[in-house]
Amino acid sequence: MPKLFPLIFSIAGVTCAGIAMVIALTLGQDTLQPILTWVAAGTLVGLLASWIIARKLAEI
């Protein structure tokens, strides 16, 4: 699992952060602070998703 996690996070983390940024811009929050907050939240979601996916793949 330690080798899988960074690989999965490099894809899932960036994807979730990008989705969160699009959500922020769609909601009209176009200043730096709200965008960074949304991106940080998206990165945390990607971190959690990567951890779960890597753990499930390691069980196989």
N, C-alpha and C positions, 0 to 999 in steps of 0.2 A: 504494500500500500504506500510506503513512503515515496516510491518512484512514480506511482500513478498520480498522486495528488497534485504535484506541480504541473504536470501535463494537462490534466483535466481543468485545473484552475486557470491556466493560461487561455483556455477557450471560454469556459463558463463565466469566469470573473469579468472578462472584458465584455462579453455579450450582455450579461446582466447590468453592468455599469452603463453600457451604451443604451440599453432599453430604458434604464432609469433616467438618463439624460434626455432622451426623446420625450418621456413622460413629463419631465420638468418643463421642457420647452413648449409642449402641447398645452400645458396648464397656464402658460403665459409667464412663468417664472424665469425671466431672462437675465437676471443679475447673477453675479458670481456666487454669492453665498447659497442661495437655494439650489443652484446647479451642483455645487460641490456636495451639498447635503444629500441630494438625490443620488449622485454618483457613489458616494460613500455607502449609502444604504444598498444600492445595487451591488456593490462589491461585496458587502457582507452576505447578501443573498447568494451570490456566486460562490463565496467561500463555503457557506453551509452546503450548498448543492454539490460542490466538488468533493467535500468530505464524505457526504452520503454516497455519491456515485462511486468514489474510489473504494469505500468500505464494501459496497455491494459487489464490485468487480473483483476485489481481493478474495471474497468468499467463494467465488466460482472455481 
